[in-house]
Amino acid sequence: MSNKTNSSQTDPKPGAMRIAKAMARAGICSRREAERFITSGRVSVNGNKIDSPALNVTSKDNILVDGKPLPEAEPIKLWRFHKPKGLVTTQKDEKGRKTIFEALPKDLPRCISIGRLDINTEGLLLLTNDGELARHLELPSTGWLRRYKVRANGTITQDKFDDLKKGITIEGIKYGAIDAHLIKTQGANCWFIMGLREGKNREIKRIAAHLGLNVNRLIRLSYGPFMLGDLKAGEVEQVKSHILADQLGPKTAKQFNLKPSTNQAKAKKTSRKKPPKSG
């Protein structure tokens, strides 16, 4: 990177992007976290400390975060991680609790989590080296269903779960349509599957409490098309880039410079062909 800066806001140069997006793209943090880094004076561009994310930069700019050069953006990667219970989803915990990043294999590249699971929740957690991808997949507008297997103390019938399909308001907070299915009742506990699309804080536990249930185990089974499968607690497995591209769809995959699988590409090419003229 050179020592020239591109601070034009109205007519950015080709390849320019907002500084927070560039930081997220480099995989050191999310875009929101990047904005906090900037406003707290931890970022400089071409030797000048900045305090606003309203700045366009290019690959020619010299960007430092905490005095260290911004890493070059690597090809986008996605991993499935089976988060064990007892780990917090953060880079560093103020209370000194063990984080997921301390439990990850030492040879795993720098990565960030896509969303969070609280300390007592286990199951599928997606990891990526690209903050922009994390931001995209966290947005409710992406519409990906997150499915959980839940054990709770108490009893309930399926008709109570069916009522959740219309949505529910609890203490002034509106929750959208919820898909829930009772699996079985076992002693004082019941097991059920619950699917959500919004990802509000402590959503399942609050909904369960509203129904008279006390959640005592929570396992995320899937995040959109990606499944926990047979991953054992603590295991990590990379998702192949063409599979990620297929699941994102052609338009979004192109934004992230991901190529679809050969079959997907052939299908797209075939669909563009004009039908033969009838005799």
Backbone as JSON, one array per atom type, in Angstrom:
{
  "sequence": "MSNKTNSSQTDPKPGAMRIAKAMARAGICSRREAERFITSGRVSVNGNKIDSPALNVTSKDNILVDGKPLPEAEPIKLWRFHKPKGLVTTQKDEKGRKTIFEALPKDLPRCISIGRLDINTEGLLLLTNDGELARHLELPSTGWLRRYKVRANGTITQDKFDDLKKGITIEGIKYGAIDAHLIKTQGANCWFIMGLREGKNREIKRIAAHLGLNVNRLIRLSYGPFMLGDLKAGEVEQVKSHILADQLGPKTAKQFNLKPSTNQAKAKKTSRKKPPKSG",
  "N": [[0.82, -1.21, 0.0], [0.45, 2.32, -0.7], [1.29, 5.72, 0.31], [-0.76, 7.4, -0.3], [-3.98, 8.86, 0.08], [-7.45, 8.27, -0.31], [-9.97, 10.22, 0.04], [-12.3, 11.04, -1.0], [-15.77, 11.48, -1.0], [-17.94, 11.85, -2.63], [-17.26, 11.17, -5.22], [-15.87, 8.49, -5.46], [-12.85, 6.66, -6.2], [-12.33, 4.0, -8.64], [-12.71, 0.78, -7.27], [-12.66, 1.66, -4.7], [-13.72, 1.65, -1.26], [-15.72, 1.98, 1.73], [-13.97, 2.67, 4.77], [-14.61, 1.11, 7.05], [-15.81, -1.09, 5.88], [-13.67, -2.09, 4.42], [-12.0, -2.91, 6.51], [-13.57, -4.9, 7.65], [-13.71, -6.62, 5.5], [-11.11, -7.5, 5.46], [-11.17, -9.22, 7.52], [-10.64, -8.8, 10.24], [-12.52, -7.92, 12.0], [-16.05, -7.24, 12.55], [-18.14, -5.04, 10.52], [-19.5, -3.24, 12.14], [-18.0, -3.38, 14.51], [-15.65, -2.38, 13.47], [-16.3, 0.28, 13.04], [-16.49, 1.13, 15.67], [-13.83, 0.8, 16.43], [-12.7, 2.81, 14.9], [-13.93, 5.24, 15.81], [-12.9, 5.29, 18.34], [-10.31, 5.96, 17.98], [-8.4, 4.14, 17.05], [-7.52, 3.67, 14.53], [-5.61, 4.52, 11.67], [-5.0, 6.31, 8.62], [-2.8, 6.51, 6.06], [-0.94, 7.71, 7.77], [-2.46, 9.5, 9.23], [-4.55, 9.8, 11.97], [-7.88, 8.7, 12.19], [-11.31, 9.58, 12.93], [-13.8, 9.06, 12.06], [-15.98, 6.91, 10.25], [-16.7, 7.7, 7.75], [-15.18, 7.57, 5.22], [-13.58, 6.89, 2.2], [-11.48, 4.33, 0.95], [-8.71, 2.81, -0.83], [-6.86, 0.02, -2.19], [-4.39, 1.14, -2.33], [-3.97, 2.74, -0.16], [-2.42, 3.33, 3.02], [-3.23, 1.63, 5.71], [-3.57, 1.42, 9.15], [-4.26, -0.48, 12.02], [-4.46, -0.25, 15.38], [-1.79, 0.31, 15.19], [-0.81, -1.64, 13.53], [-0.39, -2.99, 10.23], [-3.18, -3.26, 8.0], [-4.38, -6.43, 7.27], [-4.04, -8.17, 4.13], [-6.89, -8.87, 2.19], [-8.07, -12.14, 2.19], [-9.03, -15.04, 0.19], [-12.48, -15.78, 0.55], [-13.62, -17.71, 3.28], [-15.48, -20.28, 4.93], [-16.48, -21.86, 7.92], [-17.86, -24.68, 9.68], [-18.57, -25.02, 13.04], [-18.73, -26.95, 15.95], [-19.89, -25.76, 18.68], [-19.03, -26.18, 22.02], [-20.77, -26.41, 25.19], [-20.29, -23.89, 27.68], [-18.43, -22.11, 26.66], [-17.67, -18.76, 25.68], [-18.85, -16.58, 23.11], [-16.82, -14.62, 21.94], [-14.0, -12.46, 21.26], [-12.38, -11.75, 23.39], [-12.89, -12.13, 26.83], [-14.21, -10.21, 29.44], [-14.6, -11.21, 31.96], [-12.85, -13.23, 32.14], [-13.53, -15.73, 31.22], [-13.4, -18.78, 29.29], [-13.02, -18.56, 25.79], [-14.53, -19.21, 22.53], [-12.58, -18.94, 20.62], [-10.23, -19.56, 21.84], [-10.52, -22.23, 22.03], [-10.45, -23.19, 19.48], [-8.76, -24.95, 16.77], [-5.21, -24.54, 16.58], [-4.08, -24.13, 14.09], [-6.01, -22.94, 12.58], [-6.99, -20.32, 10.44], [-7.18, -16.71, 10.98], [-10.34, -15.7, 12.18], [-13.86, -14.81, 12.46], [-16.95, -14.92, 14.28], [-20.2, -15.79, 13.0], [-22.82, -14.24, 14.02], [-23.9, -15.08, 17.39], [-23.65, -17.5, 20.07], [-24.91, -18.08, 23.27], [-23.2, -18.64, 26.46], [-24.16, -21.04, 27.57], [-25.33, -22.33, 25.47], [-25.1, -24.78, 22.95], [-23.8, -26.38, 19.96], [-24.22, -25.72, 16.39], [-22.1, -23.25, 15.09], [-21.27, -20.79, 12.86], [-18.27, -19.81, 11.28], [-16.14, -17.32, 9.84], [-13.67, -15.8, 7.66], [-14.23, -13.34, 6.78], [-15.57, -10.27, 7.39], [-17.63, -8.91, 6.09], [-19.16, -10.91, 4.9], [-20.04, -12.17, 7.21], [-21.66, -10.14, 8.26], [-23.63, -10.0, 6.27], [-24.88, -12.54, 6.45], [-25.89, -12.44, 8.99], [-27.96, -10.64, 8.91], [-31.47, -10.13, 9.32], [-32.93, -9.91, 6.98], [-31.78, -11.68, 5.24], [-33.06, -14.01, 5.73], [-32.6, -16.66, 6.56], [-33.37, -19.7, 8.12], [-32.99, -20.66, 11.51], [-32.46, -23.49, 13.3], [-33.24, -25.13, 16.34], [-32.68, -27.6, 18.85], [-34.39, -28.28, 21.74], [-34.41, -28.7, 25.25], [-36.57, -28.6, 27.96], [-37.8, -27.83, 31.22], [-40.96, -28.78, 32.26], [-44.35, -29.04, 30.97], [-46.1, -29.29, 27.83], [-48.34, -28.88, 25.08], [-48.81, -29.7, 21.57], [-50.58, -27.95, 20.31], [-50.24, -25.51, 21.59], [-47.76, -24.76, 20.68], [-48.39, -24.52, 17.99], [-49.82, -22.16, 17.94], [-47.86, -20.26, 17.88], [-47.16, -19.84, 15.29], [-48.37, -17.64, 14.29], [-46.97, -15.6, 15.28], [-45.86, -13.66, 18.15], [-46.21, -11.47, 20.98], [-44.19, -10.41, 23.57], [-43.84, -8.86, 26.57], [-43.87, -6.38, 25.27], [-42.18, -6.83, 23.13], [-42.07, -7.82, 19.83], [-42.31, -10.9, 18.19], [-41.7, -12.68, 15.24], [-43.28, -15.11, 13.01], [-43.1, -18.38, 14.34], [-41.8, -21.59, 14.15], [-42.49, -24.53, 15.7], [-42.09, -27.78, 17.1], [-43.21, -30.4, 19.04], [-41.27, -32.99, 20.39], [-40.97, -35.08, 22.33], [-42.06, -36.07, 25.64], [-40.29, -36.38, 28.58], [-40.03, -37.6, 31.6], [-39.84, -34.98, 33.88], [-39.27, -33.22, 31.95], [-39.5, -31.78, 28.61], [-38.89, -32.27, 25.11], [-38.26, -30.36, 22.23], [-38.35, -29.02, 18.85], [-37.37, -25.92, 17.55], [-37.74, -23.33, 15.22], [-36.32, -20.34, 14.03], [-36.14, -17.05, 12.55], [-35.31, -14.5, 13.1], [-33.5, -14.06, 15.29], [-33.36, -12.69, 17.78], [-32.17, -11.46, 21.0], [-31.75, -13.95, 23.43], [-34.06, -15.24, 22.62], [-35.4, -17.81, 22.34], [-35.45, -18.77, 25.0], [-37.0, -16.82, 26.25], [-39.44, -17.03, 24.92], [-40.09, -19.67, 25.55], [-40.3, -19.46, 28.35], [-42.52, -17.82, 28.51], [-44.4, -19.64, 27.79], [-44.48, -21.21, 29.95], [-42.31, -22.86, 30.34], [-39.04, -23.95, 31.31], [-36.02, -23.56, 29.99], [-33.39, -25.87, 29.82], [-31.47, -27.0, 28.3], [-29.92, -26.26, 25.22], [-29.52, -26.59, 21.83], [-28.09, -25.73, 18.83], [-29.07, -26.72, 15.69], [-28.98, -26.08, 13.0], [-28.09, -23.52, 10.61], [-29.53, -21.67, 8.42], [-28.9, -23.23, 5.33], [-26.86, -24.77, 6.32], [-25.77, -27.45, 8.27], [-25.45, -28.92, 11.57], [-24.96, -31.62, 11.66], [-22.91, -34.52, 11.93], [-20.84, -33.47, 13.36], [-18.6, -33.48, 16.04], [-18.49, -32.24, 19.44], [-16.52, -29.36, 19.65], [-15.25, -29.79, 17.25], [-14.2, -28.65, 13.98], [-15.05, -27.83, 10.65], [-14.31, -27.03, 7.33], [-16.34, -25.36, 4.93], [-16.79, -26.08, 1.58], [-15.86, -23.8, -0.99], [-17.4, -23.61, -3.37], [-19.77, -24.74, -2.58], [-20.65, -22.95, -0.66], [-21.02, -20.76, -2.38], [-23.11, -21.75, -4.0], [-25.19, -21.86, -2.11], [-25.49, -19.23, -1.38], [-26.47, -18.09, -3.66], [-26.47, -16.92, -7.09], [-26.24, -14.04, -7.51], [-25.44, -12.9, -4.99], [-23.2, -14.48, -4.48], [-21.5, -13.63, -6.51], [-20.95, -11.04, -5.65], [-19.25, -11.57, -3.58], [-17.13, -12.66, -4.85], [-17.21, -15.42, -5.34], [-17.31, -18.62, -6.85], [-19.81, -20.62, -8.34], [-20.73, -24.16, -8.13], [-19.77, -26.59, -10.65], [-22.0, -27.9, -11.73], [-24.07, -26.12, -11.09], [-23.29, -23.91, -12.57], [-23.45, -24.96, -15.18], [-26.17, -25.47, -15.3], [-27.19, -22.91, -15.17], [-26.17, -21.84, -17.51], [-27.43, -23.43, -19.4], [-30.08, -22.74, -19.0], [-30.18, -20.27, -20.14], [-30.15, -20.67, -22.81], [-31.94, -20.42, -25.84], [-35.13, -21.88, -26.5], [-35.54, -24.52, -28.9], [-36.75, -23.87, -32.22], [-40.01, -24.74, -33.19], [-41.01, -27.17, -35.59]],
  "CA": [[0.0, 0.0, 0.0], [1.22, 3.56, -0.76], [0.94, 6.72, 1.31], [-1.79, 8.29, -0.8], [-5.3, 8.55, 0.62], [-8.6, 8.63, -1.13], [-11.0, 10.64, 1.0], [-13.46, 11.55, -1.73], [-17.02, 10.83, -0.63], [-18.94, 12.0, -3.69], [-16.79, 10.54, -6.47], [-14.78, 7.6, -5.09], [-12.11, 6.04, -7.29], [-12.67, 2.61, -8.86], [-12.14, -0.12, -6.27], [-12.72, 2.25, -3.36], [-14.81, 1.23, -0.38], [-15.66, 2.62, 3.04], [-12.9, 2.15, 5.6], [-15.13, 0.04, 7.92], [-16.02, -2.26, 5.04], [-12.34, -2.63, 4.11], [-11.53, -3.61, 7.7], [-14.36, -6.12, 7.78], [-13.31, -7.49, 4.39], [-9.82, -8.08, 5.82], [-11.45, -10.29, 8.47], [-10.19, -8.57, 11.6], [-13.68, -7.59, 12.83], [-17.25, -6.93, 11.78], [-18.19, -3.63, 10.13], [-19.92, -2.47, 13.32], [-16.84, -3.3, 15.39], [-14.69, -1.5, 12.81], [-16.73, 1.66, 13.3], [-16.11, 1.43, 17.06], [-12.37, 0.96, 16.42], [-12.4, 4.11, 14.29], [-14.34, 6.35, 16.68], [-12.07, 5.29, 19.55], [-8.98, 6.42, 17.62], [-7.47, 3.02, 16.89], [-7.24, 3.47, 13.1], [-5.01, 5.63, 10.94], [-4.9, 6.14, 7.17], [-1.69, 7.3, 5.52], [-0.29, 8.47, 8.84], [-3.41, 10.38, 9.92], [-5.55, 9.1, 12.76], [-9.23, 9.1, 11.79], [-12.33, 9.39, 13.99], [-15.1, 8.88, 11.42], [-15.96, 5.88, 9.22], [-17.12, 8.29, 6.46], [-13.96, 7.72, 4.44], [-13.34, 5.87, 1.19], [-10.08, 3.96, 0.81], [-8.42, 1.82, -1.86], [-5.74, -0.85, -1.85], [-3.16, 1.94, -2.33], [-3.86, 3.48, 1.1], [-1.71, 2.7, 4.13], [-4.19, 1.57, 6.81], [-3.05, 0.79, 10.36], [-5.21, -0.7, 13.13], [-3.63, -0.43, 16.58], [-0.4, 0.4, 14.78], [-0.43, -2.76, 12.68], [-0.98, -2.89, 8.89], [-4.38, -4.03, 7.72], [-4.03, -7.61, 6.46], [-4.64, -8.29, 2.8], [-8.09, -9.72, 2.19], [-7.84, -13.47, 1.64], [-10.25, -15.64, -0.36], [-13.48, -15.99, 1.6], [-13.76, -19.07, 3.78], [-16.54, -20.5, 5.91], [-16.31, -23.1, 8.67], [-18.85, -25.12, 10.64], [-17.94, -25.33, 14.33], [-19.64, -27.44, 16.99], [-19.55, -25.06, 19.93], [-19.4, -26.87, 23.26], [-21.31, -25.61, 26.28], [-19.28, -23.36, 28.59], [-17.54, -21.17, 25.99], [-18.33, -17.51, 25.28], [-18.58, -16.24, 21.71], [-16.2, -13.31, 21.88], [-12.56, -12.55, 21.12], [-11.79, -11.64, 24.72], [-13.95, -12.0, 27.82], [-13.82, -9.37, 30.59], [-14.67, -12.01, 33.19], [-11.81, -14.25, 32.1], [-14.06, -17.04, 30.83], [-12.79, -19.32, 28.08], [-13.75, -18.19, 24.58], [-14.49, -20.2, 21.45], [-11.36, -18.78, 19.84], [-9.18, -20.28, 22.57], [-10.76, -23.67, 21.85], [-10.3, -23.56, 18.07], [-7.43, -25.48, 16.42], [-4.19, -23.5, 16.45], [-3.75, -23.89, 12.69], [-7.12, -22.3, 11.9], [-6.69, -18.91, 10.15], [-7.94, -15.68, 11.69], [-11.75, -15.76, 11.8], [-14.84, -14.21, 13.35], [-18.18, -15.72, 14.3], [-21.4, -15.25, 12.36], [-23.75, -14.25, 15.14], [-23.35, -15.6, 18.64], [-24.38, -18.43, 20.92], [-24.51, -17.73, 24.65], [-22.27, -19.57, 27.09], [-24.79, -22.33, 27.85], [-25.87, -22.9, 24.24], [-24.14, -25.58, 22.19], [-24.24, -26.68, 18.6], [-23.6, -25.13, 15.2], [-21.71, -21.85, 15.0], [-20.53, -20.57, 11.63], [-17.1, -18.93, 11.38], [-15.65, -16.87, 8.54], [-12.55, -14.87, 7.69], [-14.68, -12.13, 6.09], [-16.58, -9.57, 8.18], [-18.79, -8.54, 5.27], [-20.0, -12.11, 4.78], [-20.69, -12.34, 8.51], [-22.72, -9.14, 8.35], [-24.7, -10.38, 5.35], [-25.59, -13.72, 6.94], [-26.56, -12.11, 10.25], [-29.12, -9.78, 8.68], [-32.77, -10.81, 9.25], [-33.41, -9.89, 5.6], [-31.27, -12.87, 4.55], [-34.18, -14.94, 5.84], [-32.21, -18.03, 6.82], [-33.96, -20.3, 9.32], [-32.06, -21.25, 12.47], [-33.22, -24.52, 14.01], [-32.69, -25.51, 17.63], [-33.28, -28.67, 19.63], [-34.51, -27.68, 23.06], [-34.94, -29.45, 26.39], [-37.08, -27.65, 28.94], [-38.57, -28.36, 32.33], [-42.36, -28.4, 32.14], [-45.13, -29.79, 29.98], [-46.77, -28.46, 26.83], [-48.97, -29.64, 23.99], [-48.47, -29.18, 20.25], [-51.45, -26.83, 19.93], [-49.64, -24.27, 22.11], [-46.7, -24.42, 19.73], [-49.02, -24.11, 16.73], [-50.24, -20.76, 18.07], [-46.7, -19.4, 17.65], [-47.0, -19.6, 13.86], [-48.91, -16.31, 14.01], [-46.13, -14.6, 15.95], [-46.24, -13.42, 19.53], [-45.61, -10.29, 21.61], [-43.87, -10.68, 24.97], [-43.32, -7.66, 27.24], [-43.7, -5.32, 24.29], [-41.29, -7.24, 22.04], [-42.78, -8.64, 18.85], [-41.58, -11.98, 17.55], [-42.38, -13.13, 14.03], [-43.77, -16.49, 12.97], [-42.18, -19.35, 14.94], [-42.14, -22.98, 13.84], [-42.06, -25.38, 16.82], [-42.69, -29.12, 17.1], [-42.93, -31.22, 20.22], [-40.67, -34.29, 20.07], [-41.38, -36.05, 23.35], [-42.01, -35.69, 27.06], [-39.42, -37.34, 29.26], [-40.03, -37.24, 33.0], [-40.28, -33.61, 34.12], [-38.82, -32.39, 30.83], [-39.99, -32.04, 27.25], [-37.97, -31.94, 24.04], [-38.93, -29.84, 21.04], [-37.55, -28.33, 17.83], [-37.88, -24.57, 17.3], [-37.06, -22.64, 14.13], [-36.44, -18.88, 14.09], [-35.47, -16.33, 11.47], [-34.91, -13.16, 13.51], [-32.29, -14.11, 16.11], [-33.34, -11.72, 18.88], [-31.43, -11.89, 22.18], [-32.41, -14.9, 24.34], [-35.41, -15.39, 22.06], [-36.02, -19.1, 22.66], [-35.69, -18.87, 26.44], [-38.1, -15.93, 26.6], [-40.68, -17.61, 24.39], [-40.37, -20.86, 26.36], [-40.76, -19.01, 29.68], [-43.89, -17.32, 28.32], [-45.26, -20.83, 27.68], [-44.38, -21.96, 31.2], [-41.21, -23.82, 30.23], [-37.72, -23.46, 31.71], [-35.02, -24.21, 29.13], [-32.18, -26.32, 30.51], [-30.46, -27.39, 27.3], [-30.22, -25.62, 23.94], [-28.55, -27.05, 20.83], [-28.42, -25.25, 17.48], [-28.91, -27.8, 14.71], [-28.69, -25.58, 11.65], [-28.11, -22.08, 10.33], [-29.83, -21.69, 7.0], [-28.7, -24.55, 4.72], [-25.71, -25.45, 6.91], [-26.22, -28.31, 9.36], [-24.49, -29.41, 12.55], [-24.61, -32.96, 11.2], [-22.26, -35.41, 12.89], [-19.67, -32.82, 13.98], [-18.51, -33.67, 17.48], [-18.22, -31.01, 20.18], [-15.17, -28.85, 19.5], [-14.74, -30.02, 15.9], [-14.37, -27.61, 12.97], [-14.93, -28.33, 9.29], [-14.47, -25.97, 6.34], [-17.34, -25.54, 3.88], [-16.17, -25.84, 0.27], [-16.25, -22.49, -1.5], [-18.46, -23.69, -4.37], [-21.01, -25.04, -1.87], [-21.06, -21.66, -0.12], [-21.52, -19.97, -3.51], [-24.41, -22.29, -4.38], [-26.18, -21.54, -1.1], [-25.7, -17.78, -1.38], [-27.16, -17.7, -4.88], [-25.56, -16.32, -8.08], [-26.02, -12.61, -7.34], [-24.65, -12.66, -3.79], [-21.91, -15.13, -4.65], [-20.69, -12.76, -7.35], [-20.52, -9.91, -4.82], [-18.15, -12.03, -2.73], [-16.14, -13.29, -5.73], [-17.27, -16.87, -5.17], [-17.79, -19.29, -8.05], [-20.71, -21.75, -8.04], [-20.26, -25.47, -8.57], [-19.85, -26.83, -12.09], [-23.39, -28.24, -12.06], [-24.86, -24.9, -11.02], [-22.9, -23.06, -13.71], [-24.0, -25.56, -16.38], [-27.62, -25.29, -15.28], [-27.46, -21.51, -15.48], [-25.85, -21.64, -18.94], [-28.46, -24.12, -20.17], [-31.34, -22.0, -18.88], [-30.09, -19.08, -20.97], [-30.31, -21.04, -24.2], [-33.3, -20.27, -26.36], [-35.71, -23.16, -26.89], [-35.5, -24.73, -30.35], [-37.98, -23.53, -32.92], [-40.81, -25.9, -33.55], [-41.16, -27.32, -37.04]],
  "C": [[0.86, 1.26, 0.0], [0.77, 4.51, 0.32], [-0.07, 7.73, 0.8], [-3.13, 7.88, -0.23], [-6.37, 9.0, -0.34], [-9.75, 8.96, -0.21], [-12.22, 11.2, 0.31], [-14.7, 10.78, -1.36], [-18.02, 10.85, -1.77], [-18.55, 11.31, -4.98], [-15.62, 9.62, -6.17], [-14.13, 6.97, -6.31], [-12.56, 4.59, -7.46], [-11.97, 1.72, -7.83], [-12.18, 0.42, -4.87], [-13.89, 1.68, -2.58], [-14.66, 1.95, 0.95], [-14.64, 1.9, 3.92], [-13.39, 0.99, 6.49], [-15.35, -1.24, 7.13], [-14.69, -2.91, 4.69], [-11.78, -3.41, 5.29], [-12.27, -4.92, 7.89], [-13.95, -7.13, 6.71], [-11.97, -8.18, 4.69], [-9.96, -9.14, 6.92], [-11.0, -10.05, 9.89], [-11.36, -8.29, 12.55], [-14.89, -7.42, 11.93], [-17.24, -5.45, 11.41], [-18.58, -2.76, 11.33], [-18.76, -2.31, 14.3], [-15.79, -2.36, 14.79], [-15.04, -0.04, 13.07], [-16.38, 2.06, 14.73], [-14.59, 1.62, 17.16], [-12.01, 2.37, 15.94], [-12.73, 5.26, 15.23], [-13.54, 6.4, 17.98], [-10.61, 5.59, 19.24], [-7.95, 5.33, 17.41], [-7.02, 2.81, 15.44], [-6.61, 4.72, 12.51], [-4.9, 5.27, 9.46], [-3.82, 7.08, 6.65], [-1.09, 8.24, 6.55], [-1.2, 9.39, 9.61], [-4.46, 9.56, 10.67], [-6.94, 9.6, 12.37], [-10.21, 8.81, 12.91], [-13.72, 9.21, 13.4], [-14.98, 7.8, 10.34], [-16.36, 6.4, 7.84], [-15.89, 8.61, 5.61], [-13.84, 6.56, 3.46], [-11.85, 5.6, 1.07], [-9.94, 2.97, -0.34], [-7.24, 0.98, -1.39], [-4.41, -0.1, -1.81], [-2.94, 2.69, -1.01], [-3.17, 2.65, 2.17], [-2.6, 2.76, 5.37], [-3.57, 0.8, 7.97], [-4.17, 0.67, 11.39], [-4.39, -1.08, 14.35], [-2.15, -0.49, 16.21], [0.07, -0.7, 13.87], [-1.1, -2.64, 11.31], [-2.23, -3.77, 8.75], [-4.01, -5.23, 6.86], [-4.68, -7.56, 5.09], [-5.84, -9.22, 2.89], [-7.77, -11.05, 1.5], [-9.13, -13.99, 0.99], [-11.21, -15.99, 0.78], [-13.57, -17.47, 1.97], [-14.87, -19.11, 4.83], [-16.29, -21.84, 6.59], [-17.56, -23.39, 9.5], [-18.11, -25.52, 11.92], [-19.0, -25.82, 15.3], [-19.21, -26.83, 18.32], [-19.97, -25.88, 21.14], [-20.03, -25.89, 24.26], [-20.16, -25.1, 27.14], [-18.29, -22.4, 27.97], [-18.32, -19.91, 25.6], [-17.91, -17.16, 23.85], [-18.09, -14.8, 21.63], [-14.69, -13.5, 21.76], [-11.86, -12.55, 22.47], [-12.88, -11.37, 25.73], [-13.45, -11.23, 29.05], [-13.8, -10.15, 31.9], [-13.66, -13.15, 33.2], [-12.31, -15.64, 31.75], [-13.43, -17.48, 29.51], [-13.66, -18.99, 26.87], [-13.66, -19.3, 23.53], [-13.17, -20.14, 20.7], [-10.16, -19.42, 20.53], [-9.3, -21.78, 22.35], [-10.56, -24.13, 20.42], [-8.9, -24.11, 17.8], [-6.43, -24.34, 16.16], [-3.86, -23.17, 15.0], [-4.89, -23.25, 11.91], [-6.78, -20.84, 11.65], [-7.54, -17.97, 11.01], [-9.4, -15.71, 11.24], [-12.61, -15.06, 12.84], [-16.1, -15.06, 13.28], [-19.3, -15.0, 13.56], [-22.51, -15.35, 13.4], [-23.09, -14.83, 16.38], [-24.25, -16.68, 19.22], [-23.94, -18.12, 22.34], [-23.73, -18.89, 25.28], [-22.86, -20.96, 27.31], [-25.41, -22.99, 26.62], [-24.77, -23.63, 23.48], [-24.64, -25.77, 20.77], [-23.55, -25.86, 17.53], [-23.35, -23.63, 15.33], [-20.88, -21.71, 13.73], [-19.42, -19.55, 11.87], [-16.68, -18.53, 9.98], [-14.45, -15.96, 8.73], [-12.93, -13.53, 7.06], [-15.83, -11.47, 6.87], [-17.81, -9.18, 7.39], [-19.72, -9.72, 5.06], [-20.74, -12.35, 6.09], [-21.87, -11.38, 8.65], [-23.91, -9.53, 7.48], [-25.54, -11.53, 5.91], [-26.31, -13.48, 8.26], [-27.84, -11.31, 10.05], [-30.42, -10.59, 8.61], [-33.29, -10.9, 7.82], [-32.88, -11.06, 4.78], [-32.3, -13.99, 4.63], [-33.82, -16.38, 6.13], [-32.78, -18.52, 8.15], [-32.87, -20.9, 10.2], [-32.86, -22.23, 13.33], [-32.47, -24.97, 15.26], [-33.42, -26.73, 18.19], [-33.23, -28.22, 21.08], [-35.03, -28.69, 24.09], [-35.36, -28.43, 27.44], [-37.86, -28.38, 30.03], [-40.01, -27.86, 32.22], [-43.06, -29.24, 31.09], [-45.86, -28.82, 29.05], [-47.39, -29.38, 25.78], [-48.69, -28.96, 22.67], [-49.32, -27.97, 19.87], [-50.94, -25.49, 20.44], [-48.52, -23.8, 21.19], [-47.29, -23.91, 18.42], [-49.45, -22.65, 16.75], [-49.11, -19.79, 17.76], [-46.49, -19.08, 16.17], [-47.51, -18.23, 13.45], [-48.03, -15.2, 14.58], [-46.65, -14.35, 17.35], [-45.56, -12.15, 20.03], [-45.42, -10.58, 23.09], [-43.21, -9.44, 25.57], [-42.97, -6.58, 26.23], [-42.79, -5.65, 23.12], [-42.04, -8.18, 21.11], [-41.84, -9.67, 18.23], [-42.38, -12.46, 16.36], [-42.83, -14.58, 14.13], [-42.7, -17.46, 13.46], [-42.69, -20.76, 14.64], [-41.61, -23.87, 14.96], [-42.82, -26.7, 16.8], [-42.24, -29.89, 18.32], [-42.38, -32.57, 19.79], [-41.17, -35.35, 21.05], [-41.36, -35.4, 24.73], [-41.26, -36.78, 27.78], [-39.28, -36.92, 30.72], [-40.59, -35.84, 33.19], [-39.94, -32.67, 32.97], [-39.55, -32.73, 29.53], [-38.9, -31.61, 26.27], [-38.76, -31.41, 22.86], [-37.93, -29.18, 20.1], [-38.19, -26.97, 17.6], [-37.06, -23.91, 16.21], [-37.36, -21.15, 14.15], [-35.71, -18.25, 12.92], [-34.9, -14.98, 11.93], [-33.64, -13.14, 14.36], [-32.23, -13.04, 17.18], [-32.65, -12.32, 20.11], [-32.29, -12.77, 23.09], [-33.84, -15.23, 23.9], [-36.09, -16.69, 22.49], [-36.36, -19.19, 24.14], [-36.86, -17.98, 26.86], [-39.44, -16.48, 26.12], [-41.08, -18.82, 25.22], [-40.91, -20.46, 27.74], [-42.19, -18.5, 29.6], [-44.89, -18.48, 28.24], [-45.18, -21.71, 28.93], [-43.27, -23.01, 31.21], [-39.89, -23.17, 30.64], [-36.65, -24.22, 30.95], [-33.8, -24.6, 29.95], [-31.14, -26.94, 29.58], [-30.89, -26.83, 25.95], [-29.12, -25.96, 22.94], [-28.96, -26.49, 19.46], [-28.07, -26.35, 16.48], [-28.51, -27.29, 13.34], [-28.76, -24.06, 11.61], [-28.31, -21.97, 8.83], [-29.61, -23.09, 6.45], [-27.58, -25.36, 5.36], [-26.13, -26.17, 8.19], [-25.08, -28.68, 10.31], [-24.01, -30.81, 12.15], [-23.97, -33.79, 12.3], [-20.97, -34.8, 13.46], [-19.7, -33.05, 15.49], [-18.16, -32.35, 18.16], [-16.75, -30.61, 20.06], [-14.59, -29.02, 18.11], [-15.08, -28.87, 14.96], [-14.21, -28.25, 11.59], [-15.2, -27.21, 8.29], [-15.54, -26.35, 5.31], [-16.65, -25.21, 2.55], [-16.74, -24.57, -0.34], [-17.38, -22.56, -2.52], [-19.8, -24.03, -3.72], [-21.55, -23.75, -1.24], [-21.66, -20.79, -1.21], [-22.91, -20.43, -3.93], [-25.51, -21.86, -3.41], [-26.47, -20.03, -1.03], [-26.54, -17.33, -2.57], [-26.22, -16.92, -5.78], [-25.22, -14.85, -7.81], [-25.12, -12.31, -6.15], [-23.27, -13.28, -3.9], [-20.96, -14.27, -5.48], [-20.16, -11.57, -6.56], [-19.31, -10.29, -3.97], [-17.08, -12.78, -3.52], [-16.05, -14.8, -5.52], [-17.87, -17.49, -6.43], [-18.67, -20.48, -7.67], [-20.11, -23.06, -8.53], [-20.45, -25.62, -10.07], [-21.28, -27.11, -12.51], [-24.28, -27.01, -12.08], [-24.56, -24.02, -12.23], [-23.48, -23.61, -15.01], [-25.5, -25.34, -16.47], [-27.99, -23.87, -15.66], [-27.24, -21.24, -16.97], [-26.94, -22.26, -19.81], [-29.77, -23.34, -20.16], [-31.36, -20.75, -19.75], [-30.32, -19.39, -22.45], [-31.76, -20.91, -24.65], [-33.85, -21.64, -26.75], [-35.7, -23.3, -28.41], [-36.84, -24.38, -31.0], [-38.73, -24.78, -33.34], [-40.95, -25.95, -35.07], [-42.6, -27.12, -37.42]]
}
